[in-house]
Amino acid sequence: MAYTNEYKCPCCGAKLEFSSTAQKMKCPYCDSEFEVSTVQDYNEQLSEASGDDMSWETQADNGWNEGETNNMRIYSCKSCGGQIFADETTGASFCPYCNNPVIMSGNFSGELRPDLIIPFKFNKDAAKSAYEKHVSGKSLLPKVFKDQNHIDEIKGLYVPVWLFRAEADANMCFRAEKKRRWSDNNYNYVETSYYQAVRKGKISFENVPVDGSQKMADELMESIEPYDYSQAVKFSTAYLSGYLADKYDVSSDDSIARANERIKKSTEAAFAATVQGYDYVSCESSSVKLKGGKVQYALYPVWLLNTTWNGNRYTFAMNGQTGKLVGNLPVDKGKAAAMFFGITGGVSILCLILSILLGLLGG
């Protein structure tokens, strides 16, 4: 057991002091009083629920089979530095990320062979239709955008993804509050009660994805999730025919921080959801310790669409398995301003009418 001579107030967080008069621990700021044993138990729980141990086994020995890469070629982008690999029959004249010309630089020499691949379910026509649906019906989209905007290139790309799986032992302390309100002829009252909710347990994570490409923004890749992992198959170069595949340039070790962040947030959210019946809940401290952490290397299908309009380039991504498409569109500033002033003008007129009515009623 760890002992300390400094105890924090569970209500306001200030340093508690021992009151010889009350024979209790007392907060000099909010005047809350606690039994010594209560404060000791509170601090012990906070101490237990602190510090994470989120280590992973990232060593892999999945090399390429002899002769498997003979018909694969590397395409290098001189603009963004990306290296894309594909079978020798695949044409690749533009980089799927930045739309600049790419050149075939030579034979493929891989680092790790992917464990799994999720094959494409949607073709190029489906990606184009999804984009056209995405840009239709947008009230703030410039009128000329659909006419003058054109799709520069649509590329089917397998994006490298690290899949993390582990079991987490979690120990968390939550600060919870309940408020009771009442009034009399003179005052309104609010009574706040504070509670410490402790949650301990296990939670398993399967296939937490972190993309292994610096060129693919994490936010963009996560926006087109989820992928159905049950449809993943053992990797074969046959699935690459007609598509490009990005070589990972972010290692599994360098992806651990992102995986841990996603796992920790998901764990805290899952445990916080069990603390019910309160007006306010926040996590005071948490401890997440991983067991059996392992990593797999997979390729996920993505359609990338690059469009240009008014001198600007817009990139859209579509989940090649589910058809979910995301991407930012330009906003007509004139329409946005008209809508804003229309709303504020309507509110002003409503306020004017209400003030006139109140004046008439008062008269």
C-alpha positions as CSV (number, residue, x, y, z in Angstrom):
1,M,0.0,0.0,0.0
2,A,1.3,3.5,-0.9
3,Y,0.9,6.2,1.8
4,T,0.8,9.9,1.2
5,N,0.3,12.9,3.4
6,E,-1.7,14.7,0.7
7,Y,-5.3,13.9,0.1
8,K,-7.5,15.7,-2.5
9,C,-11.1,16.7,-1.9
10,P,-13.4,14.4,-3.9
11,C,-15.7,17.4,-4.4
12,C,-13.4,20.2,-5.6
13,G,-10.0,18.6,-5.9
14,A,-8.3,20.9,-3.3
15,K,-5.9,19.6,-0.6
16,L,-7.7,18.3,2.4
17,E,-6.7,19.1,6.0
18,F,-7.4,17.2,9.2
19,S,-9.8,19.1,11.5
20,S,-9.1,18.5,15.2
21,T,-12.5,19.9,16.1
22,A,-14.5,17.7,13.7
23,Q,-12.1,14.8,13.9
24,K,-12.5,14.5,10.1
25,M,-10.7,15.5,6.9
26,K,-12.0,18.9,5.9
27,C,-11.7,20.9,2.7
28,P,-10.7,24.6,3.4
29,Y,-12.3,25.7,0.1
30,C,-15.7,24.0,-0.1
31,D,-16.0,23.0,3.6
32,S,-16.8,19.4,2.8
33,E,-16.0,16.9,5.5
34,F,-15.0,13.2,5.2
35,E,-14.1,10.4,7.4
36,V,-10.4,9.5,7.3
37,S,-11.1,6.0,6.2
38,T,-13.3,7.3,3.4
39,V,-10.6,9.5,2.1
40,Q,-8.0,6.7,2.3
41,D,-10.2,4.3,0.4
42,Y,-10.8,7.0,-2.2
43,N,-7.1,7.6,-2.7
44,E,-6.4,3.9,-2.9
45,Q,-8.9,3.5,-5.7
46,L,-7.3,6.4,-7.6
47,S,-3.9,5.0,-7.1
48,E,-4.9,1.5,-8.4
49,A,-6.5,3.1,-11.5
50,S,-3.5,4.9,-12.7
51,G,-0.8,3.9,-15.2
52,D,-1.2,2.0,-18.4
53,D,0.7,-1.0,-19.7
54,M,0.0,-1.1,-23.4
55,S,2.7,-3.1,-25.1
56,W,2.5,-5.2,-28.2
57,E,4.1,-8.1,-30.0
58,T,4.9,-6.6,-33.4
59,Q,7.5,-9.0,-34.8
60,A,6.4,-10.7,-38.0
61,D,8.0,-13.3,-40.1
62,N,5.5,-13.3,-43.0
63,G,7.9,-13.0,-46.0
64,W,7.1,-13.4,-49.7
65,N,7.1,-16.8,-51.3
66,E,9.7,-17.5,-53.9
67,G,8.7,-16.1,-57.2
68,E,5.5,-14.5,-55.9
69,T,6.7,-10.9,-56.7
70,N,8.1,-11.7,-60.1
71,N,5.2,-10.0,-62.0
72,M,4.9,-7.1,-59.6
73,R,6.2,-3.6,-60.3
74,I,6.9,-0.4,-58.3
75,Y,5.5,3.0,-59.3
76,S,7.1,6.0,-57.7
77,C,5.6,9.5,-57.3
78,K,8.2,12.2,-57.5
79,S,5.7,14.7,-55.9
80,C,4.6,13.1,-52.7
81,G,7.3,10.3,-52.6
82,G,4.7,7.5,-52.5
83,Q,5.6,4.0,-53.7
84,I,2.7,2.1,-55.2
85,F,3.0,-1.6,-56.2
86,A,0.8,-3.5,-58.7
87,D,1.0,-6.4,-61.1
88,E,2.7,-5.7,-64.4
89,T,-0.5,-5.5,-66.3
90,T,-1.9,-2.5,-64.3
91,G,-1.5,0.9,-65.8
92,A,-0.6,3.7,-63.4
93,S,-0.1,7.0,-65.0
94,F,-1.2,9.2,-62.0
95,C,-0.6,9.0,-58.3
96,P,-3.9,8.1,-56.5
97,Y,-3.0,10.5,-53.7
98,C,-1.8,13.7,-55.3
99,N,-2.8,13.0,-59.0
100,N,0.7,13.8,-60.3
101,P,2.3,11.6,-62.9
102,V,4.1,8.5,-61.6
103,I,6.8,6.4,-63.3
104,M,7.5,2.7,-63.1
105,S,10.8,2.6,-61.2
106,G,11.5,-1.1,-61.3
107,N,10.8,-4.5,-59.9
108,F,9.1,-4.9,-56.6
109,S,11.1,-5.7,-53.5
110,G,8.7,-6.1,-50.5
111,E,9.4,-5.8,-46.8
112,L,6.5,-7.7,-45.4
113,R,3.9,-9.8,-47.1
114,P,0.3,-8.9,-46.1
115,D,-1.4,-11.5,-44.0
116,L,-4.9,-10.6,-45.2
117,I,-6.8,-8.6,-47.9
118,I,-10.4,-7.5,-48.2
119,P,-11.2,-7.7,-51.9
120,F,-13.0,-4.9,-53.8
121,K,-16.8,-5.2,-54.0
122,F,-17.5,-2.0,-55.8
123,N,-16.1,-1.1,-59.2
124,K,-15.1,2.2,-60.8
125,D,-18.6,3.0,-62.1
126,A,-20.0,2.5,-58.6
127,A,-17.4,5.0,-57.2
128,K,-18.3,7.6,-59.9
129,S,-22.0,7.1,-59.1
130,A,-21.4,7.5,-55.4
131,Y,-19.5,10.7,-56.0
132,E,-22.3,12.1,-58.2
133,K,-24.9,11.3,-55.6
134,H,-22.6,12.9,-52.9
135,V,-22.5,16.3,-54.8
136,S,-26.2,16.3,-55.6
137,G,-28.8,18.1,-53.4
138,K,-26.3,20.2,-51.6
139,S,-27.9,23.6,-51.0
140,L,-24.7,25.5,-50.3
141,L,-22.7,23.9,-53.2
142,P,-21.8,26.5,-55.9
143,K,-24.1,26.1,-58.9
144,V,-21.3,25.9,-61.4
145,F,-19.4,23.3,-59.4
146,K,-21.2,20.3,-60.9
147,D,-20.7,21.7,-64.4
148,Q,-17.2,22.9,-64.2
149,N,-15.8,20.3,-61.8
150,H,-14.4,17.2,-63.4
151,I,-13.0,14.0,-62.0
152,D,-9.3,13.9,-62.9
153,E,-8.7,10.3,-62.0
154,I,-10.4,7.4,-60.2
155,K,-8.0,4.9,-58.8
156,G,-8.7,1.6,-56.9
157,L,-6.1,1.4,-54.2
158,Y,-5.3,-1.2,-51.5
159,V,-4.3,0.8,-48.4
160,P,-1.9,-0.9,-45.9
161,V,-3.5,-1.3,-42.5
162,W,-2.2,-2.7,-39.3
163,L,-4.8,-4.7,-37.3
164,F,-4.3,-4.8,-33.6
165,R,-6.0,-7.3,-31.3
166,A,-5.6,-7.7,-27.5
167,E,-7.4,-8.2,-24.2
168,A,-7.5,-5.2,-21.9
169,D,-7.7,-5.4,-18.1
170,A,-9.1,-2.0,-17.1
171,N,-9.5,-0.3,-13.7
172,M,-11.2,3.0,-13.7
173,C,-12.5,5.6,-11.3
174,F,-15.3,7.9,-12.3
175,R,-16.5,11.1,-10.5
176,A,-20.3,11.2,-10.5
177,E,-22.7,13.9,-9.4
178,K,-26.3,14.1,-8.6
179,K,-28.1,17.4,-8.2
180,R,-31.3,18.1,-6.3
181,R,-33.1,21.4,-6.9
182,W,-35.9,23.1,-4.9
183,S,-37.2,26.5,-4.1
184,D,-39.0,28.5,-1.5
185,N,-40.4,32.0,-1.4
186,N,-36.9,33.5,-1.1
187,Y,-34.3,31.3,-2.8
188,N,-33.6,28.6,-5.3
189,Y,-31.5,25.8,-3.9
190,V,-29.2,23.3,-5.5
191,E,-27.8,20.4,-3.5
192,T,-24.9,18.5,-5.2
193,S,-23.9,15.0,-4.0
194,Y,-20.6,13.5,-5.2
195,Y,-19.9,9.9,-5.7
196,Q,-16.9,7.7,-6.7
197,A,-17.8,4.9,-9.1
198,V,-15.2,2.2,-9.6
199,R,-15.2,-0.1,-12.6
200,K,-13.0,-3.1,-13.1
201,G,-13.1,-5.7,-15.8
202,K,-11.9,-7.1,-19.1
203,I,-12.7,-6.1,-22.6
204,S,-11.4,-7.7,-25.8
205,F,-10.4,-5.9,-29.0
206,E,-10.2,-7.5,-32.4
207,N,-8.8,-5.9,-35.5
208,V,-8.4,-2.3,-34.4
209,P,-7.2,-0.7,-37.7
210,V,-4.4,1.9,-38.1
211,D,-3.5,2.8,-41.6
212,G,0.2,2.3,-42.5
213,S,0.4,5.1,-45.1
214,Q,1.6,8.6,-44.3
215,K,-0.1,9.8,-47.5
216,M,-3.5,8.6,-46.4
217,A,-4.9,10.9,-43.7
218,D,-6.0,9.0,-40.6
219,E,-9.2,11.0,-40.4
220,L,-10.1,10.2,-44.0
221,M,-9.4,6.5,-43.6
222,E,-11.3,6.3,-40.3
223,S,-14.2,8.2,-41.9
224,I,-15.0,5.4,-44.3
225,E,-14.9,2.7,-41.6
226,P,-16.1,0.2,-40.7
227,Y,-14.8,-2.6,-42.9
228,D,-16.3,-6.1,-42.4
229,Y,-13.3,-8.1,-41.3
230,S,-15.3,-11.4,-41.7
231,Q,-14.9,-11.0,-45.4
232,A,-11.1,-10.7,-45.3
233,V,-9.2,-13.5,-47.0
234,K,-5.7,-14.8,-47.0
235,F,-3.5,-12.5,-49.2
236,S,-2.9,-13.5,-52.8
237,T,-1.3,-11.3,-55.5
238,A,-4.3,-12.3,-57.7
239,Y,-6.5,-9.8,-55.9
240,L,-4.1,-7.0,-57.0
241,S,-4.9,-7.5,-60.7
242,G,-6.3,-4.2,-62.0
243,Y,-5.6,-2.3,-58.8
244,L,-2.8,-0.5,-57.1
245,A,-1.5,-1.2,-53.6
246,D,0.4,1.2,-51.4
247,K,3.5,0.1,-49.6
248,Y,3.4,0.8,-45.9
249,D,5.7,3.6,-44.8
250,V,4.5,3.6,-41.2
251,S,5.7,0.5,-39.3
252,S,3.6,-1.5,-36.9
253,D,5.8,-0.1,-34.0
254,D,5.1,3.5,-35.1
255,S,1.4,2.7,-35.3
256,I,1.1,1.5,-31.7
257,A,0.5,5.0,-30.2
258,R,-2.5,5.5,-32.5
259,A,-3.8,2.0,-31.7
260,N,-3.5,2.6,-28.0
261,E,-5.3,5.9,-28.3
262,R,-8.3,4.2,-30.0
263,I,-8.3,1.3,-27.5
264,K,-8.1,3.5,-24.5
265,K,-10.9,5.8,-25.7
266,S,-13.1,2.9,-26.5
267,T,-12.4,1.3,-23.2
268,E,-13.2,4.4,-21.2
269,A,-16.4,4.9,-23.2
270,A,-17.5,1.4,-22.7
271,F,-16.9,1.5,-18.9
272,A,-18.4,5.0,-18.6
273,A,-21.6,3.7,-20.2
274,T,-22.1,1.4,-17.1
275,V,-22.2,4.4,-14.7
276,Q,-25.8,5.4,-14.9
277,G,-28.3,7.3,-12.8
278,Y,-26.2,10.4,-12.4
279,D,-26.4,13.9,-13.7
280,Y,-22.7,14.2,-14.6
281,V,-20.0,11.6,-15.0
282,S,-16.3,12.1,-15.7
283,C,-13.3,9.8,-15.7
284,E,-10.9,10.7,-12.8
285,S,-8.2,8.0,-13.4
286,S,-7.8,4.9,-15.5
287,S,-5.5,2.0,-15.9
288,V,-5.5,-0.1,-19.1
289,K,-3.2,-3.1,-19.2
290,L,-3.0,-5.2,-22.4
291,K,-2.5,-8.9,-22.6
292,G,-1.7,-11.0,-25.7
293,G,-1.3,-7.9,-28.0
294,K,-0.6,-9.0,-31.6
295,V,-0.6,-7.3,-34.9
296,Q,-1.5,-8.4,-38.4
297,Y,-0.8,-6.7,-41.8
298,A,-3.8,-6.3,-44.1
299,L,-4.8,-4.4,-47.3
300,Y,-8.1,-2.5,-47.3
301,P,-9.8,-1.5,-50.6
302,V,-10.3,2.2,-51.2
303,W,-11.4,4.2,-54.3
304,L,-9.7,7.6,-54.4
305,L,-11.2,10.3,-56.6
306,N,-9.4,13.5,-57.3
307,T,-11.3,16.4,-58.7
308,T,-10.4,20.0,-59.5
309,W,-12.5,23.2,-59.6
310,N,-11.6,26.9,-59.6
311,G,-7.9,26.1,-59.2
312,N,-8.4,23.9,-56.1
313,R,-8.1,20.1,-55.8
314,Y,-10.6,18.0,-53.8
315,T,-10.0,14.4,-52.7
316,F,-12.8,11.9,-52.0
317,A,-12.5,8.4,-50.7
318,M,-14.9,5.5,-50.9
319,N,-14.9,2.3,-49.0
320,G,-14.3,-0.4,-51.7
321,Q,-16.2,-2.9,-49.7
322,T,-19.3,-1.0,-48.4
323,G,-19.6,1.9,-50.8
324,K,-19.4,4.6,-48.1
325,L,-18.0,7.8,-49.6
326,V,-16.6,10.8,-47.8
327,G,-15.0,14.1,-48.9
328,N,-15.3,17.9,-48.4
329,L,-17.1,20.1,-50.9
330,P,-16.7,23.8,-51.5
331,V,-19.3,26.2,-50.1
332,D,-20.9,29.1,-51.9
333,K,-20.0,32.0,-49.6
334,G,-22.8,34.1,-51.0
335,K,-25.4,31.4,-50.3
336,A,-24.0,30.8,-46.8
337,A,-24.1,34.6,-46.0
338,A,-27.7,34.9,-47.4
339,M,-28.8,31.9,-45.3
340,F,-27.1,33.3,-42.2
341,F,-28.6,36.8,-42.5
342,G,-32.0,35.2,-43.4
343,I,-32.0,33.3,-40.2
344,T,-30.8,36.2,-38.0
345,G,-33.2,38.5,-39.8
346,G,-36.1,36.2,-39.1
347,V,-35.1,36.0,-35.4
348,S,-34.9,39.8,-35.2
349,I,-38.4,40.2,-36.8
350,L,-39.8,37.6,-34.4
351,C,-38.2,39.4,-31.4
352,L,-39.7,42.7,-32.6
353,I,-43.2,41.2,-33.0
354,L,-42.9,39.7,-29.5
355,S,-41.8,43.0,-28.0
356,I,-44.8,44.8,-29.7
357,L,-47.2,42.2,-28.4
358,L,-45.8,42.4,-24.9
359,G,-46.1,46.2,-25.0
360,L,-49.7,46.0,-26.1
361,L,-50.5,43.5,-23.3
362,G,-48.7,45.7,-20.8
363,G,-50.7,48.8,-22.0
